[in-house]
Structure formats: structure tokens, C-alpha cells
Amino acid sequence: MTLKYVATTCPYCGSGCSFNLVVQDGKVVGTAPYRRSPVNEGKVCPKGTYAHEFVNSPDRLTKPLIKKDGKFVEATWDEAYDLIAQKFKSYKPDEFAALASARVSNEENYLLMKFARGVMKSRHIDHCARLCHASTVAGLAASFGSGAMTNSIPDIAESKCIFVLGSNTFEQHPLIGRKIVQAKLNGAKIIYADPRYTATARQADLYMQFVSGADVAILNGMMQEIIKNGWEDKEFIEKRTKDYEKLKEVVMKEDYNLENVSKISGIPVEQLKTAAEWFGTTKPGAILYSMGITQHTVGVDNVRSVANIQMLTGNLGKPGAGVNALRGQNNVQGACDMGALPVVFTGYQKVTDPATHKKFADAWGFPDGICEPKNGYEVTVMMDVLTDNPGELKCMYIMGENPMLSDPDLNHVRHALESLEFLVVQDIFLTETAEMADVVLPAACYAERGGTQTSTERRVQMWRKAQDPPGEAKEDWQIISELAAKMGYAKQFPYQDIEEIFNEVAALTPSYHGMNYERLERPEALHWPCPTTEHPGTPILHREKFSHPDGLGVFAPIEWKPPAEVPDAEYPFVLTTGRVLWHWHTGSMTRRSETLHSEVPTGWIEINPEDAKALGIKNKEIVRATSRRGTVNVPAKVTPDIMKGVMFMPFHFAECAANILTHNALDPIAKIPEFKACSVKVEKI
Ligand code: SF4
């Protein structure tokens, strides 16, 4: 028996914890602590502990599949490539769209972006950042000039006041939750605002329960109280920002005095007052947020309000402070960095900028050019185009994403995907989306490959290969390169290994210029921006100046607006959705992990006891939840943890899919859907 330990990075959340995969006789059999990571110091959460269990699942895809007469038939790689190449070549550029993936490496996201824009000449590439933090990218870029988490994870332990808003950090980013505990042990005050009394609420010194969608009102009210009491950081505002008077015009309005904010949010005035005092007077103060802030039709407004309060209190550019936007999936930051977005190439270089477009066209060397220098469609818009403008989009290539469970209004998504002429899905399991494909390509998982991922704190870290992929499955970069070669572009995809792809990314991307595999091999890795090979990386952004050309942060006057759908007589409850500690997103990996699945085998809907009594519903009873978009039968969980009038469903479970109910109303800028507030009714069956 041979045993070895291979250090790698967790495939689940954006915290970027490291652990060892234990390999016995060439097969991954367990995980073990890796103590040299500054992020998790040898600790992991349950998902990390059991991250080996799905790797050798009997459900893994091992051969290409081609659908014939409605059934999948095993095929050779050549048969699959020939069919795909012949079909892809039959479409005009913008009839093709690609979805990249927050679950695969930076290099592979880059390569699919290059394939879409270079081989297919299409403008349409996006990925699931659209569903989680598109509003962060747009909002923070507008406020600070850079759309990413400002500080590092270890830095959170330095804070003296932490305001967690719309993030159940202890369940969704547990090892970041550990930094909150470390800060608390050092005397920090913890403020938590969320519609649910979660595991994170239990750690808070002040918990404020509020109606989903009231975030801007709460932040404006706190800012009014801070200004009224003279707690604002006058020197920071004067030297580092602009448009403060415009902010004041809005936040000092009567609408945002604490009595009115209390009416909008449901938070008692005294709690709002305490929150404003603690956050206004205790330095340094950090804000941590996640999808509770971003997944709204006012997602960008919410993010800009968070940026406003941090500029008002001078909590930027220093340890223990910052806007800590906690990214969801392991590599959602990296997929954005790699230009798997419809408006940018790598490093947020704009597609519409002629010099940037020429730079990529020249570097890639496609003899027949690349896509037009125009923005493409976001994934949420692609789904609308598919249903509303038949024939405009005809063909889609999806790598490692599962929109048939992750996207809002699943009946609408099904209709959209059914209207495609040709769908290729590349994944490790036959997901709900892969089942709808014409061709399925079997991919390697995180334990079977190298490459890099970029965690929520902009730290670029290595994956390391621990075993061979099962059957004939291949790494995503190999599949994309071989397909490109079949389509006549072998010269543009000449890679012998994944490191060559990273070096190409670094050459084209200023924020990654100074990175290479030798430097990234170190346990602490590197945070971008890292412009030269001598640069130590940048754990804290905006120390001296913001990233706008004039170096100033920009205040934005933001008015509160209600969600797109509010309760009425027919649909009287607000539904909000989220995740649980034991599962990850669409559950394709965690539901195939025996231990994780046995802890939480299915979903539920949380109902406040008063609402349950009025509806005659008992705990664990199967109930019918209905929105304007669909109906789901789901077990009731009667609990005082959810406030009266609000209900919660986790979205991992296909058999009671929360996203059948959710609303695809979009933020006008970020095109992110409003997962966090729609209207439902719930009935006994
Ligand atoms: Fe993995 Fe996130 Fe858990 Fe760390 S906190 S072990 S990255 S799921």
C-alpha cells in the first residue's frame, strides 16, 4: 500500500482553504490538515473535511455522451468532437453563447473565453457570478474603481467592530467565520443584520432581524445617525473622496430618520441607534456581506451604500477595515478576473476599448479575427432572449454550470434551454442541465488536475493533481484545446500543459503580470494586483488612493426602493433563499458525498410559528408553496428563527427546488436576479 498527501485548495466556497488529499494506491481516500495556509491554518469546515467523498462517486461521467432519439449513447472523443465542430461551424458568431464556470480553474475560464471570442467570434460569454456578485463588481468599481473585496481574510481578525449584513458567514464561509471569532476574542463588537436568526446571529453582540430588501434604508439611517452625532471621518472624506454633499442630501432626509427606517425594516429604533453608535465610534470597522446584499433588483444600490458607509467612517485602506464582499464559489473571483464576462477581457479590460480589443486580437493571432468590440449578453439576459426572441441564440456551450437548478424561475430556464438547437455541457456529473444537452463531455474534478483559482480575497492559489480522472474524462483545458484544434485553430491553442496557459494570462493581464507557478507554489500564494515579479502582492486595496484615475472614492446618493415583487392578498409572504452548511449550490458534489447527504438529505421551507399557526401547518408537514411562477411541495420547518411574514428555502435540492418560485426580475445595471425577495403563498396539502 502506498500512501501520499497532496496539498490542494478546497473546491467549495470562496474562502480558499487548503487541505491535503490523502491518496492510497493512486486513489483519493480522504483529507488531512495542511497547516501552512494563512487562511485556515489547518482547519476546515464539514464540506472541506469530506471533499474527497464525491471524487470517486460511481455517478462520475467517464465517456462522452451523444443524445440519439432522446437517449444518451456513449461515444468516442473523436465522434463527440466531430459532431460538435460540425454543428458549431454551422452557426453565425452571435448565435453562439458560452457559460464558463466558477468551479473550474482560472486557466480554463480564460481558455473558454478565448474559444468563445476567438474560435466562435461570439460576444456572448458569462458565468454564475451574474447570479451572486455581479452587483459587487459593478458597485465597487463605480465607488472605488475596483470591483473586488478590499481586504484579506486574515485581516478580519484585526477588526474592532464587524458589521455582517446579508451573509450567514458561519455556515457559508465558516473559516472566515473563524476570523470573526478571533476578532471577538480580541474585544471586537459584532453587529449582525439578517432576516433569519442564523448560526452567525448566535455569535453577534447585536442582532437586528429585518424584512428582506430594506438594506439601503438601514444603511442610510445609520449614516444619518453617524453624521448627526459627528462620528464621520472628516479628514478621510475631505482628502480621499468626492460627492459627499450629494450623499448628505439623500441620507439626511426625513425618510431615513430612525423611526422611518424602523417602519421600513422592522428593526427597533434602539437597535438601529446602537448599531450606528458602535460602527461610527469603533475603529477599525469592517463590513462583511454576501448575497443578502447583492441578489436584489437594487443589488448595485446596496453595494454602493455599503461603500458609502465605509468611506463615511474612513474604514478603507487599512487592516481590520474594508468592504469584504464574500464571494460564493471557490473560483467566482477568478472566473471574473479571466474575462468570463460579457463586457471585459482578463483583468477587467473592456471589450469595447479599441486598444484592448486590438491587444487581444494581436496576441491570440486568429487569422480570421475575433468577436466584435461590443458587449455581449449576461446569462440572465440570454435566458430572456432565448424565450422572447426565438432564433437569435441557437447554440450554447456550458462548462461546469447547472442553470437548471441555480437560476431564477426554473420553468423559464427550462423553456429557454429547450429552445436551443444545440447544447453542449461539460461537467463531472450528469446534472439537471447536462440531462438536457445534445452532447455531454466528461471532465476531471479538482482532485485530478493542476491550475489556479482565485479566492474571495483575490488570493491566487494552486490546485494539485492527486489522482487520474475516471475513465476517459479529461481536464477542461484539454477538451477546449482539442475541440479548437478540430475546428481548425490548433495554432491558437498549442498548450502542452496548464502552466503555459497561466503564463499567457499573466502576460495579457496587468494585475497578474508578476505571478507565475513558482511564486504561487508558496502556501501564502499572492493577492492581485501583483504587477511585477518582485511585487509582494496586495492584500489590502486602496491604502493611499482609490483605483479611479483621480484616486478618489465616489459617494453615491442612493434612495431606498422596495423589491420588484412585494406581498399582497394573493401572495402574502416574502420568500428568501440561501444555502446550508452541509451543501454546496446545486448539490452536484455535496449530495454525492455520503456524509454530507446523510446530514441533510432534502430541503425545507422555514415558517415562523405564528404564520404556521394561522395557516394550520405543523412542523415537518409537506406543504405547497406557490409563487406567480410555479409550485413546489416541500417539508415545513416551523421555527422562530425566521421572522413573521418571511419564509426561507435552501436552493440545493432538485426535488423541492426553491428556484421554481424565485423571480427573474433583474438589477438594471448588474443584471443580477432578485433571489432574496419574491412573494409566495403557502398552503396545507
Ligand atoms: Fe472549503 Fe469554504 Fe469550508 Fe474552507 S470554509 S473548507 S473553503 S467550504
Boltz pocket constraint, residues with backbone or C-beta under 6 A from the ligand:
constraints:
  - pocket:
      binder: B
      contacts: [[A, 10], [A, 11], [A, 12], [A, 13], [A, 14], [A, 15], [A, 16], [A, 17], [A, 40], [A, 43], [A, 44], [A, 45], [A, 46], [A, 47], [A, 48], [A, 49], [A, 172], [A, 173], [A, 174], [A, 175], [A, 176]]
      max_distance: 6.0
